[in-house]
């Protein structure tokens, strides 16, 4: 039983790695390609924002497709759309077609995440959901880092990298298709109204929105920034990879601080560091590649921490049964911000040049930090002893994974016999006993055959 569970989870994790790695590779590749073609930043932002719009739509309506045709077929459809759109990009220079392809890619990626995340939720129990939650997010960030490193291996202006991206995205279908787990049921995710969250934790809602703006701005326009400041493509891949990987390094120390200090102060400090590191990129990044990567890594490490802190601040003021609903609403707020980010950063780059990306993001961070400071002065702080545990929540998800959040006390275990219906009852009993640290009773010894009356063979009786 345990062996089958490990194998099934390995398939899911490998699919996540390939999907996230291929998707981030293609996303950066498009920004680099458009930058090399000399397209105006406003047009690039308009193309990139279509992905965020499609992702939100896919998160909302993707489950309907899955319920109609099933998980494997739906994932095959989404993967086909994603790989096909990647191959079509180098075949045309039409901005409208590229924008449409980005929207379809967003829908396909979101639908694929719904399939994978619902499978994760099906195998989770109260004993292992925290481990699965952290494994999922670490895998996602490692894959995003690996995807950036692929940029330096090929010529972004050629057809080959698009083919490589399509191969990786198509390969993500294989592990999930080979899993022996039965497809789970997708439950409807409830949401708290924006008004309800804003009344109790307005900083959480605004921070989720700003997090979407900052992260999407970096993913979509940082490659364009690097091209405009003359960074070689091979160095660009290190610049992007190091910036994304930093969050994994910061996750643990930030978690320790958030569980021991007032989270309102943490939010203020984080945004202050974001503004300073963004200005560090502007004023010192052009002197040395190490300074550029250092300040950019610090910047992204703090930016990626905004959303988890926003979730923690919101959950501190929510009842336990509302945690998943609140997280779903915060994800929608993040999705709205991610739709605004590319347009905002592209406009700033058109107005102020390449450095406008970091000027604009520093301004957003200062506004959020200032609002958090005012809110903290006007609201009653939650005692540290009563704060919910800080969880480094991943944001590039379709929302289903929020059910694995270890803070969700209303989580319902899925019986093993429902997840693995093909197992024999004896195997299920043994696995359940090992989970509960119980010992199965020893089988009774065979009785003396002499003391057991022999049963008459039915065929002999018929004779």
C-alpha positions as CSV (number, residue, x, y, z in Angstrom):
1,X,0.0,0.0,0.0
2,X,2.7,2.5,1.0
3,X,4.7,1.6,-2.1
4,X,1.7,2.3,-4.4
5,X,1.1,5.6,-2.6
6,X,4.7,6.7,-3.1
7,X,4.6,5.7,-6.8
8,X,1.4,7.6,-7.4
9,X,2.7,10.7,-5.7
10,X,5.9,10.5,-7.7
11,X,3.8,10.6,-10.9
12,X,1.9,13.6,-9.7
13,X,5.0,15.5,-8.6
14,X,6.8,14.7,-11.8
15,X,3.9,16.0,-13.8
16,X,3.9,19.2,-11.7
17,X,7.6,19.6,-12.3
18,X,7.4,19.2,-16.1
19,X,4.2,21.4,-16.4
20,X,5.6,24.2,-14.2
21,X,9.1,24.0,-15.7
22,X,7.8,24.0,-19.3
23,X,5.3,26.8,-18.6
24,X,7.8,29.2,-17.0
25,X,10.3,28.4,-19.7
26,X,7.9,29.4,-22.4
27,X,6.7,32.5,-20.5
28,X,10.3,33.8,-20.2
29,X,11.1,32.7,-23.8
30,X,8.2,34.8,-25.1
31,X,9.4,37.9,-23.3
32,X,12.9,37.5,-24.5
33,X,11.7,36.8,-28.1
34,X,9.5,39.9,-28.1
35,X,12.3,42.0,-26.6
36,X,14.8,40.9,-29.3
37,X,12.2,41.9,-32.0
38,X,12.1,45.4,-30.6
39,X,8.4,45.4,-29.8
40,X,7.1,48.2,-27.7
41,X,6.7,47.3,-23.9
42,X,3.1,48.3,-24.0
43,X,2.4,45.8,-26.7
44,X,4.4,43.1,-24.9
45,X,2.4,43.9,-21.7
46,X,-0.9,43.6,-23.6
47,X,0.2,40.2,-24.9
48,X,1.3,38.9,-21.6
49,X,-1.8,40.0,-19.7
50,X,-3.9,37.7,-21.8
51,X,-2.2,34.7,-20.0
52,X,-3.4,36.0,-16.6
53,X,-6.9,36.5,-17.9
54,X,-7.0,33.1,-19.4
55,X,-5.6,31.6,-16.2
56,X,-8.4,33.1,-14.1
57,X,-11.0,31.9,-16.6
58,X,-9.5,28.4,-16.6
59,X,-9.5,28.2,-12.8
60,X,-13.2,29.1,-12.8
61,X,-14.5,27.0,-15.7
62,X,-11.9,24.3,-16.0
63,X,-13.6,22.0,-13.5
64,X,-16.7,21.9,-15.8
65,X,-14.6,20.4,-18.6
66,X,-13.1,17.9,-16.2
67,X,-16.5,16.8,-14.9
68,X,-17.8,16.3,-18.4
69,X,-15.0,14.2,-19.9
70,X,-12.9,13.0,-16.9
71,X,-9.5,13.9,-15.5
72,X,-7.2,12.1,-18.0
73,X,-9.0,13.2,-21.1
74,X,-9.3,16.8,-19.8
75,X,-5.6,16.9,-19.0
76,X,-4.8,15.5,-22.5
77,X,-6.9,18.3,-24.0
78,X,-5.3,21.0,-22.0
79,X,-1.8,19.6,-22.7
80,X,-2.5,19.5,-26.4
81,X,-3.7,23.1,-26.4
82,X,-0.7,24.2,-24.5
83,X,1.9,22.4,-26.6
84,X,0.1,23.4,-29.9
85,X,0.0,27.1,-28.9
86,X,3.7,26.9,-28.1
87,X,4.5,25.6,-31.6
88,X,2.4,28.2,-33.3
89,X,4.1,31.2,-31.8
90,X,7.2,31.2,-34.1
91,X,4.9,30.6,-37.2
92,X,3.4,34.1,-37.1
93,X,4.3,37.7,-36.1
94,X,0.6,38.8,-35.6
95,X,0.2,40.5,-32.2
96,X,-3.5,39.5,-32.1
97,X,-2.7,35.8,-32.7
98,X,0.0,35.9,-30.0
99,X,-2.4,37.4,-27.6
100,X,-5.1,34.8,-28.3
101,X,-2.5,32.0,-27.9
102,X,-1.4,33.4,-24.5
103,X,-5.1,33.5,-23.4
104,X,-5.5,29.8,-24.5
105,X,-2.3,28.9,-22.8
106,X,-3.6,30.5,-19.5
107,X,-6.8,28.5,-19.7
108,X,-4.9,25.3,-20.5
109,X,-2.4,25.7,-17.6
110,X,-5.1,26.5,-15.1
111,X,-7.1,23.4,-16.2
112,X,-4.1,21.2,-15.9
113,X,-3.4,22.5,-12.4
114,X,-7.0,21.7,-11.4
115,X,-6.5,18.1,-12.5
116,X,-3.2,17.7,-10.7
117,X,-4.2,19.5,-7.5
118,X,-7.5,17.6,-7.2
119,X,-5.5,14.4,-7.3
120,X,-3.2,15.7,-4.5
121,X,-6.3,16.6,-2.4
122,X,-7.7,13.1,-2.9
123,X,-4.6,11.3,-1.5
124,X,-4.1,13.8,1.4
125,X,-5.0,12.9,5.0
126,X,-4.7,14.9,8.2
127,X,-1.4,13.2,8.8
128,X,0.3,13.9,5.5
129,X,-1.4,17.0,4.0
130,X,1.3,19.4,5.4
131,X,4.0,17.3,3.8
132,X,2.2,17.1,0.5
133,X,1.5,20.9,0.6
134,X,5.2,21.7,1.1
135,X,6.3,19.1,-1.4
136,X,4.0,20.6,-4.0
137,X,5.3,24.2,-3.6
138,X,9.0,23.2,-3.4
139,X,8.5,21.2,-6.6
140,X,6.8,24.1,-8.2
141,X,9.5,26.6,-7.4
142,X,12.4,24.2,-8.3
143,X,10.7,23.6,-11.6
144,X,10.3,27.3,-12.3
145,X,14.0,27.8,-11.5
146,X,15.0,24.9,-13.9
147,X,12.7,26.3,-16.6
148,X,14.7,29.6,-16.5
149,X,18.0,27.8,-17.0
150,X,16.8,26.3,-20.3
151,X,16.7,29.8,-21.8
152,X,20.5,30.0,-22.0
153,X,20.8,26.6,-23.8
154,X,19.3,27.7,-27.1
155,X,18.7,30.8,-29.3
156,X,15.5,32.5,-28.2
157,X,14.9,33.9,-31.6
158,X,14.9,30.5,-33.3
159,X,12.2,27.8,-33.6
160,X,14.1,25.2,-31.6
161,X,13.4,26.6,-28.1
162,X,9.6,26.6,-28.8
163,X,9.9,23.0,-29.9
164,X,11.8,22.2,-26.7
165,X,9.0,23.9,-24.6
166,X,6.3,21.9,-26.4
167,X,8.2,18.7,-25.8
168,X,8.4,19.4,-22.0
169,X,4.8,20.4,-21.8
170,X,3.7,17.3,-23.7
171,X,5.9,15.1,-21.5
172,X,3.9,16.3,-18.4
173,X,1.0,14.2,-19.7
174,X,2.9,10.9,-19.4
175,X,3.4,10.5,-15.6
176,X,-0.2,11.5,-14.8
177,X,-1.6,9.1,-17.5
178,X,0.4,6.2,-16.0
179,X,-0.9,6.7,-12.5
180,X,-3.0,3.8,-11.1
181,X,-5.1,6.1,-8.9
182,X,-8.8,6.5,-9.6
183,X,-9.8,10.0,-10.6
184,X,-11.0,12.1,-7.7
185,X,-14.2,14.2,-7.5
186,X,-13.8,17.9,-7.7
187,X,-15.9,19.7,-5.1
188,X,-17.2,23.2,-5.5
189,X,-15.0,25.7,-3.8
190,X,-16.8,28.2,-1.7
191,X,-15.7,31.9,-1.5
192,X,-16.1,34.6,1.1
193,X,-17.3,37.9,-0.3
194,X,-14.7,40.6,-0.9
195,X,-16.7,42.8,1.5
196,X,-16.5,40.2,4.3
197,X,-12.7,39.9,4.0
198,X,-12.2,43.6,3.5
199,X,-14.1,44.3,6.7
200,X,-12.0,42.0,8.8
201,X,-8.6,41.9,7.0
202,X,-8.4,44.6,4.3
203,X,-4.5,44.4,4.3
204,X,-4.8,40.7,3.3
205,X,-7.0,41.4,0.3
206,X,-5.0,44.4,-0.9
207,X,-1.7,42.5,-0.4
208,X,-3.0,39.6,-2.5
209,X,-3.8,42.1,-5.2
210,X,-0.4,43.8,-5.1
211,X,1.3,40.4,-5.0
212,X,-0.3,39.5,-8.3
213,X,0.8,42.9,-9.8
214,X,4.4,42.5,-8.6
215,X,4.9,38.8,-9.5
216,X,3.2,39.0,-12.9
217,X,5.2,42.1,-13.7
218,X,8.5,40.3,-13.0
219,X,7.6,37.1,-14.9
220,X,6.3,39.0,-18.0
221,X,8.6,42.1,-18.2
222,X,11.8,41.2,-16.4
223,X,13.1,39.4,-19.5
224,X,12.3,42.5,-21.6
225,X,14.1,44.6,-19.0
226,X,17.2,42.3,-19.2
227,X,17.2,42.6,-23.0
228,X,16.9,46.4,-23.0
229,X,19.8,46.9,-20.5
230,X,22.0,44.6,-22.8
231,X,22.2,41.5,-20.6
232,X,23.3,38.5,-22.7
233,X,20.8,35.7,-23.1
234,X,23.0,33.2,-21.2
235,X,23.3,35.6,-18.3
236,X,19.6,36.4,-18.5
237,X,18.8,32.8,-17.6
238,X,20.9,33.0,-14.4
239,X,19.3,36.3,-13.5
240,X,15.8,34.9,-13.8
241,X,16.6,31.5,-12.2
242,X,18.4,33.0,-9.1
243,X,15.6,35.5,-8.6
244,X,12.9,32.8,-8.5
245,X,14.9,30.3,-6.5
246,X,15.5,32.8,-3.6
247,X,12.0,32.3,-2.2
248,X,12.8,28.8,-1.2
249,X,15.7,30.1,0.8
250,X,13.7,32.8,2.5
251,X,10.6,30.7,3.2
252,X,11.8,29.1,6.5
253,X,13.3,32.2,8.2
254,X,10.3,34.3,7.2
255,X,8.0,31.6,8.6
256,X,9.9,31.7,11.9
257,X,9.6,35.5,12.1
258,X,5.9,35.5,11.2
259,X,5.1,33.0,13.9
260,X,7.0,35.0,16.6
261,X,6.2,38.7,15.7
262,X,3.3,40.9,14.7
263,X,2.5,40.1,11.1
264,X,1.4,43.6,10.4
265,X,5.0,44.7,11.2
266,X,6.3,41.9,9.0
267,X,4.2,43.1,6.1
268,X,5.6,46.6,6.5
269,X,9.2,45.4,6.7
270,X,8.8,43.1,3.6
271,X,7.5,46.0,1.5
272,X,10.3,48.3,2.7
273,X,12.9,45.7,1.6
274,X,11.1,45.3,-1.7
275,X,11.3,49.0,-2.4
276,X,15.0,49.2,-1.4
277,X,16.1,46.2,-3.4
278,X,14.2,47.4,-6.5
279,X,16.0,50.7,-6.2
280,X,19.2,48.8,-5.7
281,X,18.6,47.1,-9.1
282,X,18.0,50.5,-10.7
283,X,21.1,52.3,-9.3
284,X,23.7,49.5,-9.0
285,X,22.6,46.6,-11.2
286,X,24.2,48.0,-14.3
287,X,27.7,48.0,-12.7
288,X,28.1,44.2,-12.1
289,X,26.1,41.1,-12.9
290,X,26.5,40.0,-9.3
291,X,24.9,43.2,-7.9
292,X,22.1,42.8,-10.4
293,X,21.4,39.2,-9.4
294,X,21.8,39.9,-5.7
295,X,19.4,42.8,-5.5
296,X,16.9,41.1,-7.9
297,X,17.0,37.9,-5.9
298,X,16.4,39.8,-2.6
299,X,13.5,41.6,-4.4
300,X,11.8,38.5,-5.7
301,X,12.4,36.6,-2.4
302,X,10.4,39.3,-0.6
303,X,7.8,39.7,-3.3
304,X,7.0,36.0,-3.2
305,X,6.5,36.3,0.6
306,X,3.7,38.9,0.3
307,X,1.0,36.5,-0.5
308,X,1.7,33.9,2.2
309,X,1.8,36.7,4.8
310,X,-1.5,38.1,3.4
311,X,-3.1,34.6,3.8
312,X,-1.7,34.4,7.4
313,X,-3.0,37.9,8.3
314,X,-6.4,37.0,6.9
315,X,-6.6,33.6,8.5
316,X,-5.8,35.2,11.9
317,X,-9.1,36.9,11.7
318,X,-11.2,34.1,10.2
319,X,-13.0,31.1,11.7
320,X,-11.3,27.8,11.0
321,X,-14.2,26.7,8.8
322,X,-13.7,29.8,6.6
323,X,-10.0,29.3,5.8
324,X,-10.4,27.6,2.5
325,X,-13.1,30.0,1.4
326,X,-11.0,33.0,2.3
327,X,-8.0,31.6,0.5
328,X,-10.0,31.0,-2.6
329,X,-11.2,34.7,-2.6
330,X,-7.6,35.8,-2.0
331,X,-6.5,33.8,-5.0
332,X,-9.1,35.6,-7.1
333,X,-7.8,38.9,-5.8
334,X,-4.3,37.7,-6.8
335,X,-5.6,36.8,-10.2
336,X,-7.0,40.3,-10.8
337,X,-3.6,41.8,-9.8
338,X,-1.8,39.4,-12.1
339,X,-4.0,40.7,-14.9
340,X,-3.1,44.3,-14.2
341,X,0.7,43.7,-13.6
342,X,1.9,43.4,-17.2
343,X,0.0,46.4,-18.3
344,X,1.2,48.5,-15.4
345,X,4.8,47.6,-15.7
346,X,4.8,47.9,-19.5
347,X,3.4,51.4,-19.1
348,X,6.0,52.4,-16.6
349,X,8.8,51.0,-18.9
350,X,7.4,53.1,-21.8
351,X,7.3,56.2,-19.7
352,X,10.6,55.8,-17.8
353,X,12.6,53.3,-19.9
354,X,13.7,49.8,-18.8
355,X,14.2,51.0,-15.2
356,X,10.5,51.9,-15.1
357,X,9.8,48.2,-14.2
358,X,11.5,48.5,-10.8
359,X,10.5,52.1,-10.2
360,X,6.8,51.1,-10.6
361,X,7.2,48.0,-8.5
362,X,8.9,50.0,-5.7
363,X,6.0,52.4,-5.8
364,X,3.5,49.6,-5.4
365,X,5.5,48.2,-2.5
366,X,5.6,51.6,-0.7
367,X,1.9,52.1,-1.1
368,X,1.1,48.7,0.3
369,X,3.6,49.1,3.2
370,X,2.1,52.6,3.9
371,X,-1.4,51.2,4.0
372,X,-0.3,48.3,6.2
373,X,1.2,50.8,8.6
374,X,-2.0,52.9,8.8
375,X,-4.2,49.8,9.2
376,X,-2.0,48.5,12.0
377,X,-2.4,51.8,13.9
378,X,-6.2,51.7,13.5
379,X,-6.9,48.0,14.1
380,X,-6.4,45.8,17.1
381,X,-3.4,43.4,16.7
382,X,-3.9,39.7,17.1
383,X,-1.7,38.4,20.0
384,X,1.2,36.3,18.7
385,X,0.0,33.3,20.8
386,X,-3.3,33.3,18.9
387,X,-1.9,33.6,15.4
388,X,-2.4,30.8,12.9
389,X,0.7,29.0,11.7
390,X,2.5,30.7,8.8
391,X,2.5,28.5,5.7
392,X,4.5,29.6,2.6
393,X,1.5,29.3,0.3
394,X,2.1,28.9,-3.4
395,X,0.2,31.3,-5.6
396,X,0.7,29.9,-9.1
397,X,-2.1,27.4,-8.6
398,X,-5.7,26.9,-9.7
399,X,-7.1,27.1,-6.2
400,X,-7.8,23.5,-5.5
401,X,-4.5,23.0,-3.6
402,X,-5.8,25.4,-0.9
403,X,-7.7,22.4,0.5
404,X,-4.3,20.9,1.5
405,X,-3.5,24.0,3.7
406,X,-2.6,22.5,7.1
407,X,-4.5,25.3,8.8
408,X,-7.7,24.0,7.4
409,X,-9.2,22.1,10.4
410,X,-12.3,21.2,8.4
411,X,-10.4,19.0,6.0
412,X,-12.1,15.6,5.4
413,X,-9.9,12.5,4.9
414,X,-10.5,10.4,1.8
415,X,-10.7,6.7,2.7
416,X,-7.9,4.6,1.2
417,X,-10.3,2.2,-0.3
418,X,-11.8,5.0,-2.3
419,X,-8.4,6.3,-3.6
420,X,-7.2,2.8,-4.4
421,X,-10.3,0.7,-5.2
422,X,-8.3,-2.0,-6.8
423,X,-6.5,-3.1,-3.7
424,X,-7.6,-6.2,-1.8
425,X,-9.3,-5.7,1.5
426,X,-6.4,-7.5,3.3
427,X,-3.9,-4.9,1.9
428,X,-6.1,-2.0,2.9
429,X,-6.4,-3.3,6.4
430,X,-2.7,-3.8,6.7
431,X,-2.0,-0.2,5.4
432,X,-4.6,1.3,7.7
433,X,-3.1,-0.6,10.7
434,X,0.4,0.6,9.8
435,X,-0.9,4.2,9.6
436,X,-2.4,4.0,13.0
437,X,0.6,2.2,14.5
438,X,-1.5,-0.8,15.3
439,X,-0.7,-4.4,15.1
440,X,-2.9,-6.7,13.3
441,X,-3.9,-9.8,15.3
442,X,-1.9,-12.9,14.4
443,X,-3.9,-15.4,12.4
444,X,-5.3,-18.3,14.4
445,X,-3.3,-21.6,14.0
446,X,-4.9,-24.2,11.8
447,X,-7.0,-26.6,13.8
448,X,-6.3,-30.3,13.9
449,X,-7.8,-31.8,10.7
450,X,-8.9,-34.8,12.7
451,X,-11.2,-32.8,14.9
452,X,-12.9,-31.2,12.0
453,X,-15.6,-33.2,10.4
454,X,-14.9,-33.7,6.7
455,X,-17.5,-32.0,4.4
456,X,-19.0,-34.2,1.7
457,X,-17.9,-33.3,-1.8
458,X,-20.9,-32.1,-3.7
459,X,-19.9,-34.1,-6.8
460,X,-19.7,-37.3,-4.7
461,X,-23.1,-36.7,-3.3
462,X,-24.6,-36.3,-6.8
463,X,-23.2,-39.6,-7.7
